[in-house]
Amino acid sequence: MDVDLIFKIAAIGITVTALQQLLMRSGRDDQAMLTTIAGLVVVLMMVLNEVRGLFDTIKALFGL
Amino acid sequence: MDIFTAATTAIVTSVLALSLKNRGELAIMISICGGVLILLQFLPQISEIIDCMKAMAQAGGMDGSYITIILKASGIAVLVAISSSICKDAGQSALAVKVEIAGRVAILITAMPVIYGLFNVITKAMR
C-alpha cells in the first residue's frame, strides 16, 4: 500500500485503452467494450479497497 | 512518509490523472487513489494530535463526553470534505452538495446533547 498502487492503476488504464483501440480498429467492437468494462471493474475494486481502509482508519481515529 | 513524499505523490498523481484525461473515469480513480494514500500516511500523526488535545482538555477540566462529541464532529467534517471534493472532481457537484447536507445533518445529530445541555442551562437561568 504505497505509491506503486497509483502506477499500477495508470498502467492498467493505459493497457486497457491500447487494447480497446486495437480491438476497435480490427472491428471487434463488443470485445473492446467488454475489455473496457473489465478494466474499469478491476480498477474500481482496487480503489474501493483502499477507500475502505481509509474509512476504517477514520472511524477508528475519530471514534465514529 | 513525510511531507515531501506527500507533496511529490500529489504532483505525480495529478500529472498521471491529466495524462488519462480522455478516459475520465480512470483519471478520477487515480486521483482518488493518490488522495487516499496521502491521507493514510498522515492519519497516524493526526492520532497523536488528538491524544494531545484530549489530555489538554481533560487537564483543563472539560467534560469527557463533550470532547468525544467534538471529535466525532471533526471526523464527520473530514469525511464529508473528502467525499464531496471527489464528487466535484468527477463533475457531479449536485452529489457533492447532497453529501454536504447529509454531513450537516449527521453533525447536528451528534451535537444534540450539547445543544440540549445549553438549552437546559438557559431555561434554568431564566427561572
N, CA and C atoms of all chains as a GROMACS GRO file, in nm:
protein
  573
    1MET      N    1   0.084  -0.119   0.000
    1MET     CA    2   0.000   0.000   0.000
    1MET      C    3   0.087   0.123   0.000
    2ASP      N    4   0.148   0.150  -0.114
    2ASP     CA    5   0.222   0.275  -0.124
    2ASP      C    6   0.208   0.327  -0.265
    3VAL      N    7   0.306   0.404  -0.307
    3VAL     CA    8   0.292   0.479  -0.432
    3VAL      C    9   0.280   0.386  -0.552
    4ASP      N   10   0.320   0.260  -0.537
    4ASP     CA   11   0.314   0.168  -0.652
    4ASP      C   12   0.173   0.148  -0.701
    5LEU      N   13   0.074   0.162  -0.609
    5LEU     CA   14  -0.064   0.139  -0.649
    5LEU      C   15  -0.107   0.237  -0.758
    6ILE      N   16  -0.063   0.363  -0.745
    6ILE     CA   17  -0.100   0.464  -0.845
    6ILE      C   18  -0.044   0.424  -0.981
    7PHE      N   19   0.082   0.379  -0.982
    7PHE     CA   20   0.142   0.341  -1.111
    7PHE      C   21   0.075   0.218  -1.168
    8LYS      N   22   0.034   0.126  -1.077
    8LYS     CA   23  -0.037   0.008  -1.126
    8LYS      C   24  -0.166   0.048  -1.196
    9ILE      N   25  -0.242   0.137  -1.132
    9ILE     CA   26  -0.369   0.179  -1.192
    9ILE      C   27  -0.345   0.251  -1.323
   10ALA      N   28  -0.243   0.336  -1.328
   10ALA     CA   29  -0.213   0.406  -1.453
   10ALA      C   30  -0.175   0.306  -1.561
   11ALA      N   31  -0.096   0.205  -1.525
   11ALA     CA   32  -0.055   0.106  -1.624
   11ALA      C   33  -0.175   0.028  -1.676
   12ILE      N   34  -0.266  -0.010  -1.580
   12ILE     CA   35  -0.387  -0.081  -1.623
   12ILE      C   36  -0.469   0.007  -1.716
   13GLY      N   37  -0.478   0.135  -1.683
   13GLY     CA   38  -0.557   0.226  -1.765
   13GLY      C   39  -0.500   0.238  -1.906
   14ILE      N   40  -0.369   0.254  -1.916
   14ILE     CA   41  -0.308   0.268  -2.048
   14ILE      C   42  -0.322   0.139  -2.127
   15THR      N   43  -0.304   0.024  -2.059
   15THR     CA   44  -0.318  -0.105  -2.128
   15THR      C   45  -0.459  -0.123  -2.181
   16VAL      N   46  -0.558  -0.091  -2.096
   16VAL     CA   47  -0.697  -0.108  -2.138
   16VAL      C   48  -0.729  -0.016  -2.255
   17THR      N   49  -0.678   0.107  -2.250
   17THR     CA   50  -0.703   0.199  -2.362
   17THR      C   51  -0.642   0.146  -2.490
   18ALA      N   52  -0.516   0.097  -2.481
   18ALA     CA   53  -0.449   0.045  -2.600
   18ALA      C   54  -0.524  -0.076  -2.656
   19LEU      N   55  -0.564  -0.168  -2.566
   19LEU     CA   56  -0.638  -0.287  -2.610
   19LEU      C   57  -0.770  -0.248  -2.676
   20GLN      N   58  -0.836  -0.148  -2.615
   20GLN     CA   59  -0.965  -0.106  -2.670
   20GLN      C   60  -0.948  -0.051  -2.810
   21GLN      N   61  -0.844   0.033  -2.828
   21GLN     CA   62  -0.819   0.088  -2.962
   21GLN      C   63  -0.788  -0.023  -3.061
   22LEU      N   64  -0.706  -0.119  -3.018
   22LEU     CA   65  -0.669  -0.230  -3.105
   22LEU      C   66  -0.790  -0.309  -3.150
   23LEU      N   67  -0.875  -0.344  -3.050
   23LEU     CA   68  -0.992  -0.425  -3.083
   23LEU      C   69  -1.091  -0.348  -3.169
   24MET      N   70  -1.100  -0.214  -3.145
   24MET     CA   71  -1.194  -0.137  -3.226
   24MET      C   72  -1.144  -0.128  -3.370
   25ARG      N   73  -1.012  -0.108  -3.387
   25ARG     CA   74  -0.959  -0.098  -3.524
   25ARG      C   75  -0.979  -0.228  -3.599
   26SER      N   76  -0.964  -0.344  -3.532
   26SER     CA   77  -0.983  -0.471  -3.603
   26SER      C   78  -1.129  -0.509  -3.607
   27GLY      N   79  -1.218  -0.419  -3.566
   27GLY     CA   80  -1.360  -0.439  -3.593
   27GLY      C   81  -1.437  -0.510  -3.484
   28ARG      N   82  -1.372  -0.554  -3.375
   28ARG     CA   83  -1.448  -0.628  -3.274
   28ARG      C   84  -1.491  -0.529  -3.166
   29ASP      N   85  -1.598  -0.457  -3.194
   29ASP     CA   86  -1.637  -0.351  -3.102
   29ASP      C   87  -1.688  -0.404  -2.970
   30ASP      N   88  -1.761  -0.517  -2.974
   30ASP     CA   89  -1.818  -0.566  -2.849
   30ASP      C   90  -1.709  -0.614  -2.754
   31GLN      N   91  -1.606  -0.678  -2.812
   31GLN     CA   92  -1.495  -0.721  -2.725
   31GLN      C   93  -1.420  -0.602  -2.668
   32ALA      N   94  -1.413  -0.495  -2.750
   32ALA     CA   95  -1.348  -0.374  -2.698
   32ALA      C   96  -1.424  -0.320  -2.579
   33MET      N   97  -1.559  -0.318  -2.591
   33MET     CA   98  -1.639  -0.268  -2.480
   33MET      C   99  -1.622  -0.356  -2.358
   34LEU      N  100  -1.620  -0.490  -2.378
   34LEU     CA  101  -1.602  -0.580  -2.265
   34LEU      C  102  -1.470  -0.557  -2.195
   35THR      N  103  -1.364  -0.536  -2.275
   35THR     CA  104  -1.232  -0.512  -2.214
   35THR      C  105  -1.233  -0.384  -2.132
   36THR      N  106  -1.298  -0.281  -2.187
   36THR     CA  107  -1.305  -0.155  -2.113
   36THR      C  108  -1.376  -0.174  -1.980
   37ILE      N  109  -1.492  -0.241  -1.986
   37ILE     CA  110  -1.570  -0.260  -1.863
   37ILE      C  111  -1.492  -0.344  -1.764
   38ALA      N  112  -1.424  -0.449  -1.813
   38ALA     CA  113  -1.347  -0.535  -1.722
   38ALA      C  114  -1.236  -0.456  -1.654
   39GLY      N  115  -1.163  -0.376  -1.734
   39GLY     CA  116  -1.056  -0.294  -1.675
   39GLY      C  117  -1.111  -0.198  -1.572
   40LEU      N  118  -1.227  -0.137  -1.602
   40LEU     CA  119  -1.290  -0.044  -1.509
   40LEU      C  120  -1.324  -0.112  -1.378
   41VAL      N  121  -1.382  -0.234  -1.389
   41VAL     CA  122  -1.423  -0.305  -1.268
   41VAL      C  123  -1.302  -0.340  -1.183
   42VAL      N  124  -1.194  -0.385  -1.249
   42VAL     CA  125  -1.072  -0.421  -1.174
   42VAL      C  126  -1.018  -0.299  -1.099
   43VAL      N  127  -1.009  -0.186  -1.170
   43VAL     CA  128  -0.955  -0.066  -1.106
   43VAL      C  129  -1.048  -0.021  -0.994
   44LEU      N  130  -1.180  -0.033  -1.016
   44LEU     CA  131  -1.276   0.007  -0.913
   44LEU      C  132  -1.257  -0.076  -0.787
   45MET      N  133  -1.239  -0.210  -0.803
   45MET     CA  134  -1.219  -0.294  -0.685
   45MET      C  135  -1.093  -0.252  -0.609
   46MET      N  136  -0.985  -0.223  -0.682
   46MET     CA  137  -0.862  -0.183  -0.613
   46MET      C  138  -0.882  -0.053  -0.538
   47VAL      N  139  -0.947   0.044  -0.605
   47VAL     CA  140  -0.964   0.175  -0.540
   47VAL      C  141  -1.057   0.162  -0.420
   48LEU      N  142  -1.166   0.082  -0.435
   48LEU     CA  143  -1.260   0.070  -0.324
   48LEU      C  144  -1.195   0.003  -0.204
   49ASN      N  145  -1.101  -0.089  -0.230
   49ASN     CA  146  -1.028  -0.149  -0.120
   49ASN      C  147  -0.954  -0.044  -0.038
   50GLU      N  148  -0.882   0.044  -0.110
   50GLU     CA  149  -0.808   0.150  -0.042
   50GLU      C  150  -0.902   0.243   0.032
   51VAL      N  151  -1.014   0.278  -0.034
   51VAL     CA  152  -1.107   0.372   0.029
   51VAL      C  153  -1.164   0.310   0.156
   52ARG      N  154  -1.191   0.178   0.152
   52ARG     CA  155  -1.244   0.113   0.271
   52ARG      C  156  -1.143   0.119   0.385
   53GLY      N  157  -1.013   0.095   0.351
   53GLY     CA  158  -0.910   0.107   0.454
   53GLY      C  159  -0.906   0.246   0.513
   54LEU      N  160  -0.918   0.348   0.427
   54LEU     CA  161  -0.915   0.486   0.475
   54LEU      C  162  -1.031   0.514   0.568
   55PHE      N  163  -1.151   0.470   0.528
   55PHE     CA  164  -1.269   0.499   0.611
   55PHE      C  165  -1.262   0.424   0.743
   56ASP      N  166  -1.208   0.301   0.742
   56ASP     CA  167  -1.193   0.229   0.868
   56ASP      C  168  -1.098   0.303   0.962
   57THR      N  169  -0.988   0.355   0.904
   57THR     CA  170  -0.893   0.429   0.987
   57THR      C  171  -0.958   0.555   1.045
   58ILE      N  172  -1.034   0.626   0.963
   58ILE     CA  173  -1.101   0.748   1.012
   58ILE      C  174  -1.200   0.712   1.121
   59LYS      N  175  -1.272   0.600   1.102
   59LYS     CA  176  -1.370   0.559   1.201
   59LYS      C  177  -1.302   0.529   1.333
   60ALA      N  178  -1.189   0.455   1.326
   60ALA     CA  179  -1.120   0.420   1.450
   60ALA      C  180  -1.058   0.544   1.514
   61LEU      N  181  -1.009   0.636   1.431
   61LEU     CA  182  -0.939   0.753   1.484
   61LEU      C  183  -1.034   0.850   1.553
   62PHE      N  184  -1.146   0.881   1.489
   62PHE     CA  185  -1.235   0.982   1.544
   62PHE      C  186  -1.344   0.923   1.630
   63GLY      N  187  -1.345   0.790   1.645
   63GLY     CA  188  -1.443   0.729   1.733
   63GLY      C  189  -1.585   0.735   1.681
   64LEU      N  190  -1.602   0.731   1.549
   64LEU     CA  191  -1.738   0.744   1.493
   64LEU      C  192  -1.813   0.612   1.504
   65MET      N  193   0.610   0.826   0.594
   65MET     CA  194   0.604   0.922   0.482
   65MET      C  195   0.605   1.062   0.537
   66ASP      N  196   0.693   1.145   0.490
   66ASP     CA  197   0.695   1.280   0.540
   66ASP      C  198   0.624   1.372   0.441
   67ILE      N  199   0.634   1.501   0.465
   67ILE     CA  200   0.556   1.595   0.385
   67ILE      C  201   0.609   1.600   0.242
   68PHE      N  202   0.740   1.572   0.223
   68PHE     CA  203   0.795   1.576   0.088
   68PHE      C  204   0.737   1.465   0.002
   69THR      N  205   0.730   1.345   0.063
   69THR     CA  206   0.671   1.234  -0.012
   69THR      C  207   0.526   1.262  -0.045
   70ALA      N  208   0.454   1.322   0.049
   70ALA     CA  209   0.313   1.353   0.024
   70ALA      C  210   0.300   1.453  -0.090
   71ALA      N  211   0.384   1.559  -0.088
   71ALA     CA  212   0.374   1.659  -0.194
   71ALA      C  213   0.410   1.597  -0.329
   72THR      N  214   0.516   1.515  -0.331
   72THR     CA  215   0.556   1.452  -0.458
   72THR      C  216   0.448   1.357  -0.507
   73THR      N  217   0.387   1.280  -0.415
   73THR     CA  218   0.279   1.191  -0.455
   73THR      C  219   0.166   1.269  -0.518
   74ALA      N  220   0.131   1.385  -0.458
   74ALA     CA  221   0.021   1.464  -0.513
   74ALA      C  222   0.055   1.512  -0.654
   75ILE      N  223   0.179   1.558  -0.674
   75ILE     CA  224   0.217   1.610  -0.806
   75ILE      C  225   0.215   1.496  -0.909
   76VAL      N  226   0.275   1.383  -0.874
   76VAL     CA  227   0.280   1.269  -0.968
   76VAL      C  228   0.140   1.222  -1.003
   77THR      N  229   0.052   1.216  -0.900
   77THR     CA  230  -0.085   1.172  -0.924
   77THR      C  231  -0.158   1.268  -1.018
   78SER      N  232  -0.141   1.398  -0.997
   78SER     CA  233  -0.212   1.493  -1.084
   78SER      C  234  -0.164   1.480  -1.228
   79VAL      N  235  -0.032   1.464  -1.245
   79VAL     CA  236   0.020   1.453  -1.383
   79VAL      C  237  -0.032   1.326  -1.449
   80LEU      N  238  -0.032   1.214  -1.373
   80LEU     CA  239  -0.083   1.089  -1.430
   80LEU      C  240  -0.231   1.100  -1.461
   81ALA      N  241  -0.307   1.164  -1.373
   81ALA     CA  242  -0.450   1.178  -1.398
   81ALA      C  243  -0.474   1.265  -1.521
   82LEU      N  244  -0.388   1.365  -1.541
   82LEU     CA  245  -0.401   1.450  -1.659
   82LEU      C  246  -0.373   1.371  -1.786
   83SER      N  247  -0.276   1.278  -1.778
   83SER     CA  248  -0.240   1.202  -1.898
   83SER      C  249  -0.351   1.106  -1.937
   84LEU      N  250  -0.442   1.072  -1.842
   84LEU     CA  251  -0.552   0.982  -1.874
   84LEU      C  252  -0.682   1.060  -1.891
   85LYS      N  253  -0.672   1.186  -1.937
   85LYS     CA  254  -0.790   1.271  -1.937
   85LYS      C  255  -0.897   1.222  -2.034
   86ASN      N  256  -0.859   1.153  -2.143
   86ASN     CA  257  -0.962   1.108  -2.235
   86ASN      C  258  -1.036   0.986  -2.181
   87ARG      N  259  -0.980   0.921  -2.078
   87ARG     CA  260  -1.054   0.818  -2.006
   87ARG      C  261  -1.087   0.876  -1.869
   88GLY      N  262  -1.192   0.958  -1.866
   88GLY     CA  263  -1.217   1.037  -1.744
   88GLY      C  264  -1.235   0.954  -1.620
   89GLU      N  265  -1.293   0.832  -1.637
   89GLU     CA  266  -1.321   0.753  -1.518
   89GLU      C  267  -1.192   0.703  -1.454
   90LEU      N  268  -1.093   0.668  -1.535
   90LEU     CA  269  -0.966   0.623  -1.478
   90LEU      C  270  -0.890   0.738  -1.415
   91ALA      N  271  -0.905   0.858  -1.472
   91ALA     CA  272  -0.836   0.973  -1.414
   91ALA      C  273  -0.887   0.999  -1.273
   92ILE      N  274  -1.021   0.994  -1.256
   92ILE     CA  275  -1.076   1.021  -1.123
   92ILE      C  276  -1.036   0.911  -1.026
   93MET      N  277  -1.023   0.786  -1.076
   93MET     CA  278  -0.984   0.679  -0.984
   93MET      C  279  -0.840   0.695  -0.940
   94ILE      N  280  -0.755   0.741  -1.033
   94ILE     CA  281  -0.616   0.764  -0.994
   94ILE      C  282  -0.608   0.874  -0.890
   95SER      N  283  -0.689   0.979  -0.909
   95SER     CA  284  -0.681   1.088  -0.812
   95SER      C  285  -0.737   1.045  -0.677
   96ILE      N  286  -0.843   0.962  -0.678
   96ILE     CA  287  -0.896   0.909  -0.551
   96ILE      C  288  -0.787   0.830  -0.480
   97CYS      N  289  -0.720   0.743  -0.559
   97CYS     CA  290  -0.618   0.656  -0.500
   97CYS      C  291  -0.504   0.738  -0.440
   98GLY      N  292  -0.457   0.838  -0.516
   98GLY     CA  293  -0.349   0.921  -0.465
   98GLY      C  294  -0.388   0.993  -0.338
   99GLY      N  295  -0.510   1.047  -0.336
   99GLY     CA  296  -0.558   1.117  -0.217
   99GLY      C  297  -0.566   1.024  -0.097
  100VAL      N  298  -0.621   0.902  -0.121
  100VAL     CA  299  -0.633   0.806  -0.011
  100VAL      C  300  -0.496   0.768   0.044
  101LEU      N  301  -0.398   0.750  -0.046
  101LEU     CA  302  -0.265   0.712   0.001
  101LEU      C  303  -0.203   0.822   0.087
  102ILE      N  304  -0.217   0.948   0.043
  102ILE     CA  305  -0.160   1.057   0.121
  102ILE      C  306  -0.225   1.063   0.258
  103LEU      N  307  -0.360   1.050   0.262
  103LEU     CA  308  -0.429   1.059   0.390
  103LEU      C  309  -0.391   0.944   0.482
  104LEU      N  310  -0.380   0.822   0.424
  104LEU     CA  311  -0.347   0.706   0.506
  104LEU      C  312  -0.211   0.722   0.571
  105GLN      N  313  -0.119   0.792   0.506
  105GLN     CA  314   0.012   0.809   0.566
  105GLN      C  315   0.009   0.914   0.676
  106PHE      N  316  -0.085   1.009   0.668
  106PHE     CA  317  -0.084   1.116   0.767
  106PHE      C  318  -0.180   1.094   0.882
  107LEU      N  319  -0.276   1.003   0.867
  107LEU     CA  320  -0.373   0.983   0.975
  107LEU      C  321  -0.311   0.938   1.108
  108PRO      N  322  -0.207   0.852   1.110
  108PRO     CA  323  -0.148   0.819   1.241
  108PRO      C  324  -0.094   0.941   1.313
  109GLN      N  325  -0.040   1.038   1.236
  109GLN     CA  326   0.010   1.157   1.304
  109GLN      C  327  -0.104   1.240   1.360
  110ILE      N  328  -0.218   1.237   1.291
  110ILE     CA  329  -0.334   1.307   1.345
  110ILE      C  330  -0.376   1.245   1.477
  111SER      N  331  -0.357   1.112   1.488
  111SER     CA  332  -0.399   1.046   1.612
  111SER      C  333  -0.318   1.097   1.730
  112GLU      N  334  -0.190   1.130   1.707
  112GLU     CA  335  -0.112   1.186   1.818
  112GLU      C  336  -0.164   1.322   1.858
  113ILE      N  337  -0.200   1.403   1.756
  113ILE     CA  338  -0.255   1.536   1.787
  113ILE      C  339  -0.382   1.522   1.870
  114ILE      N  340  -0.466   1.424   1.830
  114ILE     CA  341  -0.593   1.406   1.902
  114ILE      C  342  -0.567   1.367   2.046
  115ASP      N  343  -0.467   1.277   2.067
  115ASP     CA  344  -0.436   1.238   2.206
  115ASP      C  345  -0.391   1.357   2.288
  116CYS      N  346  -0.306   1.442   2.226
  116CYS     CA  347  -0.261   1.561   2.299
  116CYS      C  348  -0.378   1.650   2.336
  117MET      N  349  -0.472   1.670   2.241
  117MET     CA  350  -0.583   1.760   2.270
  117MET      C  351  -0.674   1.700   2.377
  118LYS      N  352  -0.690   1.567   2.375
  118LYS     CA  353  -0.772   1.505   2.478
  118LYS      C  354  -0.710   1.528   2.615
  119ALA      N  355  -0.577   1.508   2.624
  119ALA     CA  356  -0.510   1.526   2.752
  119ALA      C  357  -0.522   1.671   2.800
  120MET      N  358  -0.507   1.766   2.705
  120MET     CA  359  -0.516   1.907   2.744
  120MET      C  360  -0.656   1.940   2.793
  121ALA      N  361  -0.756   1.889   2.722
  121ALA     CA  362  -0.894   1.922   2.760
  121ALA      C  363  -0.928   1.861   2.896
  122GLN      N  364  -0.879   1.740   2.920
  122GLN     CA  365  -0.910   1.679   3.049
  122GLN      C  366  -0.837   1.748   3.161
  123ALA      N  367  -0.715   1.793   3.136
  123ALA     CA  368  -0.644   1.869   3.239
  123ALA      C  369  -0.713   2.002   3.264
  124GLY      N  370  -0.774   2.059   3.159
  124GLY     CA  371  -0.847   2.183   3.177
  124GLY      C  372  -0.981   2.166   3.243
  125GLY      N  373  -1.025   2.042   3.261
  125GLY     CA  374  -1.146   2.019   3.337
  125GLY      C  375  -1.272   2.009   3.253
  126MET      N  376  -1.258   1.994   3.118
  126MET     CA  377  -1.379   1.985   3.038
  126MET      C  378  -1.438   1.844   3.049
  127ASP      N  379  -1.570   1.836   3.037
  127ASP     CA  380  -1.637   1.708   3.047
  127ASP      C  381  -1.593   1.615   2.933
  128GLY      N  382  -1.570   1.486   2.967
  128GLY     CA  383  -1.518   1.392   2.867
  128GLY      C  384  -1.611   1.372   2.750
  129SER      N  385  -1.743   1.377   2.777
  129SER     CA  386  -1.837   1.348   2.668
  129SER      C  387  -1.834   1.459   2.564
  130TYR      N  388  -1.807   1.583   2.606
  130TYR     CA  389  -1.804   1.691   2.509
  130TYR      C  390  -1.688   1.677   2.413
  131ILE      N  391  -1.574   1.627   2.466
  131ILE     CA  392  -1.459   1.606   2.379
  131ILE      C  393  -1.491   1.502   2.273
  132THR      N  394  -1.560   1.394   2.316
  132THR     CA  395  -1.598   1.291   2.220
  132THR      C  396  -1.685   1.348   2.110
  133ILE      N  397  -1.778   1.436   2.150
  133ILE     CA  398  -1.869   1.493   2.051
  133ILE      C  399  -1.793   1.580   1.953
  134ILE      N  400  -1.700   1.661   2.005
  134ILE     CA  401  -1.622   1.748   1.916
  134ILE      C  402  -1.541   1.664   1.820
  135LEU      N  403  -1.483   1.556   1.873
  135LEU     CA  404  -1.402   1.468   1.788
  135LEU      C  405  -1.484   1.404   1.679
  136LYS      N  406  -1.602   1.354   1.715
  136LYS     CA  407  -1.688   1.292   1.615
  136LYS      C  408  -1.727   1.393   1.508
  137ALA      N  409  -1.760   1.515   1.551
  137ALA     CA  410  -1.799   1.617   1.453
  137ALA      C  411  -1.684   1.647   1.358
  138SER      N  412  -1.559   1.654   1.411
  138SER     CA  413  -1.445   1.677   1.323
  138SER      C  414  -1.428   1.564   1.224
  139GLY      N  415  -1.447   1.439   1.273
  139GLY     CA  416  -1.433   1.325   1.184
  139GLY      C  417  -1.535   1.328   1.072
  140ILE      N  418  -1.660   1.362   1.106
  140ILE     CA  419  -1.764   1.370   1.004
  140ILE      C  420  -1.729   1.479   0.904
  141ALA      N  421  -1.678   1.593   0.952
  141ALA     CA  422  -1.643   1.703   0.862
  141ALA      C  423  -1.533   1.660   0.765
  142VAL      N  424  -1.432   1.590   0.818
  142VAL     CA  425  -1.322   1.545   0.732
  142VAL      C  426  -1.374   1.449   0.624
  143LEU      N  427  -1.456   1.352   0.668
  143LEU     CA  428  -1.509   1.252   0.576
  143LEU      C  429  -1.591   1.318   0.466
  144VAL      N  430  -1.679   1.412   0.506
  144VAL     CA  431  -1.766   1.477   0.408
  144VAL      C  432  -1.684   1.564   0.314
  145ALA      N  433  -1.578   1.629   0.365
  145ALA     CA  434  -1.495   1.711   0.277
  145ALA      C  435  -1.428   1.625   0.172
  146ILE      N  436  -1.372   1.509   0.214
  146ILE     CA  437  -1.307   1.419   0.119
  146ILE      C  438  -1.406   1.375   0.012
  147SER      N  439  -1.523   1.328   0.059
  147SER     CA  440  -1.619   1.271  -0.035
  147SER      C  441  -1.672   1.376  -0.132
  148SER      N  442  -1.705   1.495  -0.080
  148SER     CA  443  -1.765   1.596  -0.169
  148SER      C  444  -1.661   1.650  -0.266
  149SER      N  445  -1.534   1.656  -0.226
  149SER     CA  446  -1.433   1.705  -0.321
  149SER      C  447  -1.412   1.605  -0.434
  150ILE      N  448  -1.419   1.472  -0.401
  150ILE     CA  449  -1.408   1.372  -0.506
  150ILE      C  450  -1.526   1.384  -0.603
  151CYS      N  451  -1.647   1.406  -0.548
  151CYS     CA  452  -1.764   1.421  -0.635
  151CYS      C  453  -1.747   1.540  -0.728
  152LYS      N  454  -1.697   1.651  -0.673
  152LYS     CA  455  -1.681   1.772  -0.756
  152LYS      C  456  -1.577   1.748  -0.865
  153ASP      N  457  -1.471   1.675  -0.829
  153ASP     CA  458  -1.369   1.646  -0.931
  153ASP      C  459  -1.424   1.561  -1.043
  154ALA      N  460  -1.520   1.473  -1.010
  154ALA     CA  461  -1.580   1.389  -1.112
  154ALA      C  462  -1.689   1.463  -1.188
  155GLY      N  463  -1.712   1.591  -1.154
  155GLY     CA  464  -1.810   1.671  -1.227
  155GLY      C  465  -1.950   1.660  -1.173
  156GLN      N  466  -1.969   1.597  -1.057
  156GLN     CA  467  -2.102   1.579  -1.001
  156GLN      C  468  -2.120   1.671  -0.882
  157SER      N  469  -2.134   1.800  -0.907
  157SER     CA  470  -2.141   1.893  -0.794
  157SER      C  471  -2.273   1.881  -0.720
  158ALA      N  472  -2.379   1.830  -0.788
  158ALA     CA  473  -2.507   1.811  -0.718
  158ALA      C  474  -2.492   1.705  -0.610
  159LEU      N  475  -2.423   1.595  -0.644
  159LEU     CA  476  -2.399   1.491  -0.544
  159LEU      C  477  -2.315   1.545  -0.429
  160ALA      N  478  -2.220   1.631  -0.462
  160ALA     CA  479  -2.134   1.686  -0.358
  160ALA      C  480  -2.218   1.766  -0.258
  161VAL      N  481  -2.314   1.845  -0.311
  161VAL     CA  482  -2.398   1.925  -0.224
  161VAL      C  483  -2.482   1.834  -0.134
  162LYS      N  484  -2.534   1.724  -0.193
  162LYS     CA  485  -2.617   1.635  -0.111
  162LYS      C  486  -2.535   1.569  -0.002
  163VAL      N  487  -2.411   1.531  -0.034
  163VAL     CA  488  -2.326   1.472   0.069
  163VAL      C  489  -2.300   1.572   0.180
  164GLU      N  490  -2.279   1.699   0.142
  164GLU     CA  491  -2.255   1.800   0.245
  164GLU      C  492  -2.378   1.820   0.333
  165ILE      N  493  -2.496   1.817   0.273
  165ILE     CA  494  -2.618   1.830   0.354
  165ILE      C  495  -2.628   1.714   0.450
  166ALA      N  496  -2.599   1.592   0.400
  166ALA     CA  497  -2.602   1.475   0.489
  166ALA      C  498  -2.503   1.490   0.604
  167GLY      N  499  -2.386   1.546   0.574
  167GLY     CA  500  -2.287   1.568   0.679
  167GLY      C  501  -2.336   1.667   0.782
  168ARG      N  502  -2.404   1.773   0.736
  168ARG     CA  503  -2.457   1.870   0.834
  168ARG      C  504  -2.559   1.804   0.924
  169VAL      N  505  -2.647   1.721   0.867
  169VAL     CA  506  -2.747   1.653   0.950
  169VAL      C  507  -2.677   1.562   1.049
  170ALA      N  508  -2.576   1.489   1.003
  170ALA     CA  509  -2.506   1.395   1.093
  170ALA      C  510  -2.439   1.470   1.207
  171ILE      N  511  -2.375   1.585   1.177
  171ILE     CA  512  -2.308   1.660   1.282
  171ILE      C  513  -2.411   1.715   1.380
  172LEU      N  514  -2.526   1.759   1.328
  172LEU     CA  515  -2.630   1.813   1.416
  172LEU      C  516  -2.679   1.705   1.512
  173ILE      N  517  -2.699   1.584   1.458
  173ILE     CA  518  -2.746   1.475   1.544
  173ILE      C  519  -2.641   1.445   1.650
  174THR      N  520  -2.513   1.444   1.607
  174THR     CA  521  -2.407   1.414   1.705
  174THR      C  522  -2.400   1.520   1.813
  175ALA      N  523  -2.428   1.645   1.777
  175ALA     CA  524  -2.413   1.754   1.874
  175ALA      C  525  -2.539   1.779   1.952
  176MET      N  526  -2.643   1.697   1.934
  176MET     CA  527  -2.769   1.718   2.005
  176MET      C  528  -2.753   1.725   2.157
  177PRO      N  529  -2.674   1.639   2.220
  177PRO     CA  530  -2.660   1.650   2.367
  177PRO      C  531  -2.606   1.786   2.411
  178VAL      N  532  -2.512   1.840   2.334
  178VAL     CA  533  -2.456   1.970   2.370
  178VAL      C  534  -2.563   2.078   2.362
  179ILE      N  535  -2.640   2.073   2.251
  179ILE     CA  536  -2.747   2.174   2.234
  179ILE      C  537  -2.850   2.160   2.346
  180TYR      N  538  -2.880   2.034   2.381
  180TYR     CA  539  -2.976   2.009   2.488
  180TYR      C  540  -2.926   2.064   2.620
  181GLY      N  541  -2.795   2.039   2.647
  181GLY     CA  542  -2.737   2.088   2.772
  181GLY      C  543  -2.742   2.240   2.778
  182LEU      N  544  -2.710   2.304   2.665
  182LEU     CA  545  -2.716   2.451   2.661
  182LEU      C  546  -2.858   2.499   2.687
  183PHE      N  547  -2.954   2.431   2.623
  183PHE     CA  548  -3.095   2.468   2.639
  183PHE      C  549  -3.136   2.458   2.786
  184ASN      N  550  -3.094   2.348   2.851
  184ASN     CA  551  -3.128   2.331   2.992
  184ASN      C  552  -3.069   2.442   3.077
  185VAL      N  553  -2.943   2.475   3.048
  185VAL     CA  554  -2.877   2.581   3.127
  185VAL      C  555  -2.953   2.713   3.111
  186ILE      N  556  -2.992   2.742   2.988
  186ILE     CA  557  -3.061   2.869   2.963
  186ILE      C  558  -3.195   2.873   3.034
  187THR      N  559  -3.272   2.762   3.025
  187THR     CA  560  -3.404   2.761   3.088
  187THR      C  561  -3.390   2.766   3.240
  188LYS      N  562  -3.287   2.702   3.292
  188LYS     CA  563  -3.266   2.707   3.437
  188LYS      C  564  -3.230   2.848   3.480
  189ALA      N  565  -3.152   2.916   3.399
  189ALA     CA  566  -3.111   3.051   3.435
  189ALA      C  567  -3.228   3.149   3.425
  190MET      N  568  -3.326   3.114   3.337
  190MET     CA  569  -3.436   3.208   3.319
  190MET      C  570  -3.542   3.195   3.427
  191ARG      N  571  -3.537   3.082   3.502
  191ARG     CA  572  -3.643   3.065   3.603
  191ARG      C  573  -3.614   3.143   3.728
   0.00000   0.00000   0.00000
